[in-house]
Amino acid sequence: MHTSGGRRGQPATTMPREVRIASALLTGLGAVLIVNAVIALLYRDDLRAAAQDNVGGLLTSGQVNGILIAVAALMFLLGGLLVLAGGHIRHGRQWARVLAFVTAGTLLLFSGIGALAGAGLLAVVLVGASVAVVALLMQSAVADFFERDAAQRDAAQRDAARDDAAQRDASQHDQRP
């Protein structure tokens, strides 16, 4: 059973199964996007020629090349963000959970547009994986895992503020004649 390591002497907490699954899906989906971006850049000339056959009258070769580079860069960026989120949600980081939602939502938008444009199986797989990630991270079963991190941080901030106030009081008391 996996656990999330405690911070600053806090005990480790058991990681919910849903978080492990979501982390694996995020990391895997991010890796697939990165590999696809690299393949798209390696075979850019072939992709440009195929696209030129379909939209030759509408776009110049330079415009098609620019679009291919922009799409590959976007896939690389989204893939990197998903891998980053996948690694950090295992530790209960709320910001990683938000990043996963935003990135998966962006991916859903672009995949849906791609599916409508005829991108095929890859778009369907990306949509399915994104929906799975969002569904897993929205479950109430994982809420405590992410909220404990925020609760620990809030408790540490309260303790630090209390200590600062006590030190100020002590220094004011020492300065009195």
MARVOTOR-542327 format. One record per atom (N, C-alpha, C): x, y, z; residue in three letters. Coordinates in steps of 0.05 Angstrom, whole numbers, plus 5000, padded with zeros to 4 digits. Layout:
BEGIN
XYZALA...
# end
This chain:
BEGIN
501749765000MET500050005000MET501850255000MET501250434982HIS502850674980HIS502050885001HIS503951035009THR503351255028THR504551505018THR503451725026SER504551985020SER506252065044SER508752125039GLY510552195061GLY509552445076GLY509852435102GLY509052665118GLY510952895115GLY510153135121ARG511753365119ARG512453465147ARG515053525150ARG515953645175ARG515053495199ARG515553235199GLY514853075222GLY512052975224GLY510353045204GLN507552955203GLN507552655195GLN505752495205PRO505652215198PRO504752185169PRO505651965156ALA504951905129ALA501951825128ALA500651895106THR497851835102THR497551635079THR495651455082THR495251255061THR493951395037THR495051335013MET494151454989MET491751294978MET489551434973PRO487151294962PRO487751164935PRO486450944929ARG486850804904ARG486150984881ARG484151154884GLU483351334862GLU485651524855GLU487151614875VAL489351804870VAL491551654855VAL492151404863ARG494251254848ARG493451214819ARG490851144814ILE489951104787ILE490051364771ILE489151574783ALA489151834769ALA492051924763ALA493851874782SER496651944778SER497851794754SER497251534753ALA498251364731ALA497051454705ALA494451514704LEU493151604680LEU494251874670LEU494652064689LEU495752324682LEU498552294670LEU500252134684THR502952094675THR503051954648THR501451744645GLY501351604619GLY500351774597GLY498251924602LEU497052094581LEU499052314574LEU500452424594GLY502552624588GLY504752514571GLY505652274577ALA507752144562ALA506852094533ALA504352004529VAL503351964502VAL503352224487VAL502552444499LEU502552704485LEU505352794478LEU507252754496ILE509952834491ILE511152664467ILE510652404468VAL511652234446VAL510352314420VAL507752374420ASN506452454395ASN507552724385ASN508152904403ALA509353164395ALA512053114382ALA513652944393VAL516252894382VAL515952754354VAL514152564352ILE513652434326ILE512652634306ILE510952814314ALA509853014295ALA512153194285ALA513953264303LEU516253424294LEU518153274276LEU518553014282LEU520452854266LEU519352804238LEU516652774236TYR515452714210TYR513852954200TYR514853184206ARG513453434199ARG513053464169ARG515053394153ASP514953414124ASP512753234113ASP512552994123ASP510452804113ASP507652904121ASP507453004146LEU504853104155LEU504053354140LEU506053524134ARG505553774118ARG504553694090ARG505853494078ALA505053414051ALA502153304051ALA501553144072ALA498853024074ALA496753244078ALA497453434096ALA495553654101ALA495253834077ALA497453874062GLN497354044039GLN495453924018GLN495353664016ASP493453533998ASP490553604005ASP489953624031ASN487253674040ASN486553974040ASN488354144047VAL487754434049VAL489554604031VAL490554484010GLY492454623992GLY491454883982GLY488854903976GLY487755153966GLY487355363987GLY487155284012LEU486555474033LEU489055584047LEU491055414051LEU493455494066LEU495955444050LEU497955614054THR500555584041THR502055364056THR504255274044SER505955074057SER507155184083SER507855434083GLY508955564107GLY506955574130GLY504455634123GLN502355644143GLN501755374155GLN501655164138VAL501254894148VAL503554814166VAL506054884158ASN508354814175ASN508154964202ASN507355214202GLY507055364227GLY504955234245GLY502755154233ILE500555024249ILE501554764261ILE503054604245LEU504054354255LEU505954394279LEU507654594276ILE509554664298ILE508054754323ILE506054924319ALA504455024342ALA502954794356ALA501754614340VAL500354394352VAL502254204367VAL504654154356ALA506553984369ALA507554114395ALA507954384395ALA508754524419ALA506554514440ALA504054544432LEU501854524451LEU501654244463LEU501954044446MET501853764456MET504153714476MET506553824470PHE508753794488PHE508253934515PHE507254174513LEU506554324538LEU504454184554LEU502254104542LEU500153964557LEU501153704568LEU502753564553GLY503953314563GLY505653354587GLY507353564586GLY509053624609GLY507553704634GLY505453854630LEU503753934652LEU502353694665LEU501453504648LEU500053264658LEU502053094674LEU504453064664VAL506552904678VAL507153044705VAL507453304705LEU507953454730LEU505653414750LEU503253444740ALA500853414758ALA500753124768ALA501252934751GLY501152654758GLY503152584780GLY505452704780GLY507452654800GLY506652784827GLY505453014826HIS504953164851HIS502353104864HIS500352994849ILE497852924863ILE498252694882ILE500352534877ARG501052304894ARG501752404923ARG502552654924HIS503352764950HIS501152944962HIS498852944950GLY496553094961GLY496653394956GLY498053474935ARG498353764929ARG495753854915ARG494454044928GLN491954154917GLN492454294890GLN494654444888TRP495254584863TRP495554384840TRP496654154845ALA496953944824ALA494153844815ALA492353824834ARG489653744828ARG488353944810ARG488654204816VAL487554414800VAL488854414772VAL491554384772LEU492954374746LEU491954144729LEU491453914741ALA490453674727ALA487653744715ALA485953874731PHE483253944720PHE483454134696PHE485054334699VAL485254544678VAL486554414653VAL488654264656THR490054144634THR488253934620THR486953764636ALA485153564624ALA482853704610ALA481853924621GLY479654074608GLY480554194582GLY482954304581THR484054414557THR484454194536THR485453964545LEU485853734528LEU483153634517LEU481053624534LEU478453544525LEU477453734503LEU477853984507LEU476954184487LEU478354134460LEU480954114460PHE482454074436PHE481953794424PHE481653594440SER481153324430SER478353314417SER476453444430GLY473753444418GLY473753584391GLY475153804389ILE475353944363ILE476753754343ILE478853614352GLY480253434335GLY478553204326GLY476953104344ALA475152884337ALA473052974316ALA472053214320LEU470153314300LEU471453364273LEU474053424274ALA475453474249ALA476453224236ALA475952994249GLY476652734237GLY479352624246GLY480252704270ALA482952614279ALA482852314286ALA480552204292GLY480351914295GLY480751814323GLY482051574324LEU482251414348LEU483751564370LEU485951704363LEU487551834384LEU485852044399LEU484252194385ALA482552394398ALA480552264417ALA479452034409VAL477551894426VAL478951794451VAL481351684448VAL482951584471VAL483651814490VAL484452034479LEU485152274496LEU482652374511LEU480452384497VAL477952474511VAL477252274533VAL477452014528GLY476751814548GLY478651834572GLY481251864567ALA483151874589ALA482752134605ALA482152354592SER481652604606SER479152584624SER477052474613VAL474652434629VAL475152264653VAL476652044649ALA477351864671ALA478852014693ALA480852174685VAL482452324705VAL480652514721VAL479052664707VAL477252854720VAL475352714739VAL474152494729ALA472252344746ALA473652234771ALA476052124768LEU477452014791LEU478152234812LEU479052464802LEU479852674821LEU477552824833LEU475152794822MET472852934833MET471452774854MET472152524857GLN470752354877GLN471152454905GLN469152414921SER469352504949SER471352334964SER471952094954ALA473851914968ALA476652034969ALA477352214951VAL480052334952VAL480052604965VAL477852714973ALA477752984984ALA479453005009ALA479252815027ASP480852835052ASP483852815047ASP484652665026PHE487452645020PHE488652915012PHE487153074996PHE488053334988PHE487653545009PHE485553525024GLU484953735044GLU486753715068GLU487853475074ARG489653455097ARG492153625093ARG493053645068ASP495453805062ASP494854105069ASP492554195061ALA491754475067ALA491354515096ALA490154315110ALA489754335139ALA492354355154ALA494354185146GLN496954195158GLN498254465154GLN498054575130ARG499254835124ARG497955055140ARG495255045143ASP493855245159ASP494655225188ASP494854985198ALA495654945226ALA498455055231ALA500255015212ALA503055115214ALA503055415214ALA501355535197GLN501255835196GLN500155945222GLN498055815233ARG496955905258ARG499055885281ARG500555665281ASP502655625301ASP504755835299ASP505555895274ALA507656095269ALA506756375278ALA504256445272ALA503156705280ALA502956725310ALA502156505324ARG502056505353ARG504756535365ARG506756405354ASP509556425364ASP510556715360ASP509956835337ASP510857115332ASP509657305352ASP507057265357ALA505657445376ALA506857405404ALA507457155412ALA508657105438ALA511457235440ALA512957225419GLN515657355419GLN515457655421GLN513457775407ARG513158065408ARG512358145436ARG510557995449ASP509658055476ASP512058025495ASP513657825492ALA515957785509ALA517958005506ALA518458095481SER520458305477SER519358575487SER516758625485GLN515558875496GLN515758865526GLN515358635538HIS515458605567HIS518358655577HIS520258555562ASP523058585570ASP524058875567ASP522859035550GLN523659315545GLN522459505566GLN520559415581ARG519359595601ARG521359645624ARG521459885636PRO523259945658PRO522359825684PRO
# end
